[in-house]
Amino acid sequence: MRVIAIVGPTATGKSALGIELAEKICGEIISCDSMQVYKGMDIGTAKATKEEMEKVPHHMIDIIEPDINFSCADYSLLAEKAADEIIARGKTPIFVGGTGLYLDSVVEIGSFCDTSRDENYRAELEEYAKENGNSALHKLLSEVDEKSAAEIHENNVKRVIRALEIYKCTGIPKSVWDEKSKLTPPPYDATVIYLTYSDRELLYKKIDARVDKMIEEGLVREVQGLYEKGYLHGNDTASGAIGYKEIVAYIEGRVSLDEATEEIKSSTRKYAKRQTTWFSKKKNYNKIYVDTENVRERVDEILGGING
């Protein structure tokens, strides 16, 4: 079953290309963005507009409230269901977004498990083992993944931590991923188009301009509304979203609006760098430099010149 994905760092034109391509080949878009799943988080996540969604059906957008935690495992189940339904209608699923782990969870079962990382959590577990002992750490694994715990000796701290990290990142035990990778071939024939810039500074300028536009379009008002409804508090996933946590700091009087804006730009640039690192490791992705190549011509070449 064929699917197409358009990925890359923020501000590279993924959404526009996705809509254009969907219209051309009779496709439907599946958002591959970890924050676009949340209702009311529109400006800061650069969601497609109402007009754009009327042109082309979009999926995995506005599906839960911002105070509900949403994991990669949740995304995998729902996105695969959406893709299968699109294919059943005789159309082509087009994944569009910059959350590489989410795309992997659907189209690359084995590598999804392999690339799931949380450095902070790993450091916490290392400290936990030092303070409480290897046996206590191993007991944590037994509580979430009995099969892996039975296979990994408690003194192999590195492997115990890795198994816990996989469960933390994906919501699925390592033992389950191991079985999937052995028994299940990739469910889709995925063609991935990776948009990026050859000039990193040009990308950063695009990001800065985009953040300024978000402020002009009412990002503060959007965050204020969510904040007053009781969202963006505590440890829910949405509260850590770039563009939202910085404005919350402004709303609470901890920083000025200029400071919050500059922090959003800085955080977004760092995120774009991480995205670039992630996608650049994928040797089977079709890379297009949007600042030096004709994107539309390259897409036609990659997809074999398919048209409406």
Secondary structure, DSSP 4 states (H G I P E B T S, - for coil): -EEEEEE-STTSSHHHHHHHHHHHHTEEEEE--SSTTBTT--TTTTPPPHHHHHHS-EESSS-B-TTS---HHHHHHHHHHHHHHHHHTT-EEEEE-S-HHHHHHHH-HHHHHHH---HHHHHHHHHHHHHH-HHHHHHHHHHH-HHHHHHS-TT-HHHHHHHHHHHHHHSS-HHHHHHHHHH---SSEEEEEEEE-SSHHHHHHHHHHHHHHHHHTTHHHHHHHHHHTT-S-TT-GGGG-TTTHHHHHHHTTSS-HHHHHHHHHHHHHHHHHHHHHHHHT-TTSEEEETTTS-HHHHHHHHTTS---
